[in-house]
Every structure is written in structure tokens, then in C-alpha cells.
């Protein structure tokens, strides 16, 4: 019974991981917005590793929004950054990142809400 329970939990984790991962690359507004924020986060982390600061402009990161998404970096300095992505359906997501206690770039989970 214990083995079956462990197998069931592992299966549920695999399904959950697949569902969460698919949101970043699908064609839904949510997937588009989160995909853009993920690309910004990855680029910010790499930029900080190379230059010791986070970039203030998408052009610096060479990141462009997916069609239908408005993407901006609203704040960036040597220790933290914030980006906002929105879609015309009324969805807006905000993502932030900062340095951890060892000075390494980390990202926070995006926070999404419906405008209106």
C-alpha cells in the first residue's frame, strides 16, 4: 500500500509539473504573459552575472514581447528588478527578482490579476 501511495504521489507531481510548465509556452493569454516574464527573468539573471546589475530596458536584454502582450521593466538597479506584462483580455502579471543573501540573482513567482 505504501509503494502504491508513493507511486500515486509521484504521478500527481509529474502531472502538476507538466501543467505548470505548459503555461509558459502555450498560445493562451496567460501562457504568453508568463512566457514573456520568464524570458525577462532569465535575461536579467544572465545580465546581472555579466555586468553586476539588472537592466533597466528590454532592449538591453534583447527581449521583445510576444504578439498581443505589452511588456515593460518598471524598476531595475544593482540589487532588484520588476517587470509587468499585460494582455488585452485584461490579464496583468508582475514579476520581481533580486539578489539572495549570497549575492546571486533569484526570481520570485509572478503575481497575476485580472484588470477591471
GIRAPE-V451815 format. One record per residue. N is the residue number from 1. RES is the residue in one letter. PHI is phi in radians with two decimals (999 if undefined). Layout:
# GIRAPE-V451815
n:N res:RES phi:PHI
n:N res:RES phi:PHI
This chain:
# GIRAPE-V451815
n:1 res:X phi:999
n:2 res:X phi:-1.09
n:3 res:X phi:-1.10
n:4 res:X phi:-1.11
n:5 res:X phi:-1.13
n:6 res:X phi:-1.11
n:7 res:X phi:-1.09
n:8 res:X phi:-1.11
n:9 res:X phi:-1.14
n:10 res:X phi:-1.09
n:11 res:X phi:-1.12
n:12 res:X phi:-1.11
n:13 res:X phi:-1.10
n:14 res:X phi:-1.13
n:15 res:X phi:-1.13
n:16 res:X phi:-1.09
n:17 res:X phi:-1.08
n:18 res:X phi:-1.11
n:19 res:X phi:-1.16
n:20 res:X phi:-1.17
n:21 res:X phi:-1.12
n:22 res:X phi:-1.21
n:23 res:X phi:-1.17
n:24 res:X phi:-1.52
n:25 res:X phi:-2.22
n:26 res:X phi:-1.58
n:27 res:X phi:-1.73
n:28 res:X phi:-1.37
n:29 res:X phi:-0.96
n:30 res:X phi:-1.07
n:31 res:X phi:-1.12
n:32 res:X phi:-1.14
n:33 res:X phi:-1.12
n:34 res:X phi:-1.16
n:35 res:X phi:-1.09
n:36 res:X phi:-1.09
n:37 res:X phi:-1.15
n:38 res:X phi:-1.13
n:39 res:X phi:-1.13
n:40 res:X phi:-1.11
n:41 res:X phi:-1.05
n:42 res:X phi:-1.10
n:43 res:X phi:-1.17
n:44 res:X phi:-1.11
n:45 res:X phi:-1.08
n:46 res:X phi:-1.15
n:47 res:X phi:-1.05
n:48 res:X phi:-1.14
n:49 res:X phi:-1.08
n:50 res:X phi:-1.46
n:51 res:X phi:-2.08
n:52 res:X phi:1.34
n:53 res:X phi:-2.70
n:54 res:X phi:-1.60
n:55 res:X phi:-1.42
n:56 res:X phi:-1.56
n:57 res:X phi:-2.25
n:58 res:X phi:-1.05
n:59 res:X phi:-1.07
n:60 res:X phi:-1.10
n:61 res:X phi:-1.49
n:62 res:X phi:1.01
n:63 res:X phi:-2.02
n:64 res:X phi:-2.12
n:65 res:X phi:-1.21
n:66 res:X phi:-1.20
n:67 res:X phi:-0.92
n:68 res:X phi:1.62
n:69 res:X phi:-2.00
n:70 res:X phi:-1.77
n:71 res:X phi:-2.25
n:72 res:X phi:-2.51
n:73 res:X phi:-1.65
n:74 res:X phi:-1.66
n:75 res:X phi:-2.80
n:76 res:X phi:-2.81
n:77 res:X phi:-2.69
n:78 res:X phi:-1.27
n:79 res:X phi:-2.05
n:80 res:X phi:-2.75
n:81 res:X phi:-2.64
n:82 res:X phi:-2.54
n:83 res:X phi:-2.30
n:84 res:X phi:-2.20
n:85 res:X phi:-2.21
n:86 res:X phi:-2.39
n:87 res:X phi:-2.16
n:88 res:X phi:-1.03
n:89 res:X phi:-1.34
n:90 res:X phi:1.78
n:91 res:X phi:-1.65
n:92 res:X phi:-2.27
n:93 res:X phi:-2.26
n:94 res:X phi:-2.10
n:95 res:X phi:-2.29
n:96 res:X phi:-2.22
n:97 res:X phi:-2.59
n:98 res:X phi:-2.79
n:99 res:X phi:-1.57
n:100 res:X phi:-1.41
n:101 res:X phi:-1.14
n:102 res:X phi:-1.71
n:103 res:X phi:1.46
n:104 res:X phi:-1.71
n:105 res:X phi:-1.16
n:106 res:X phi:-2.34
n:107 res:X phi:-2.09
n:108 res:X phi:-1.68
n:109 res:X phi:-1.17
n:110 res:X phi:-1.16
n:111 res:X phi:-1.98
n:112 res:X phi:-2.05
n:113 res:X phi:-2.66
n:114 res:X phi:-1.65
n:115 res:X phi:-1.23
n:116 res:X phi:2.48
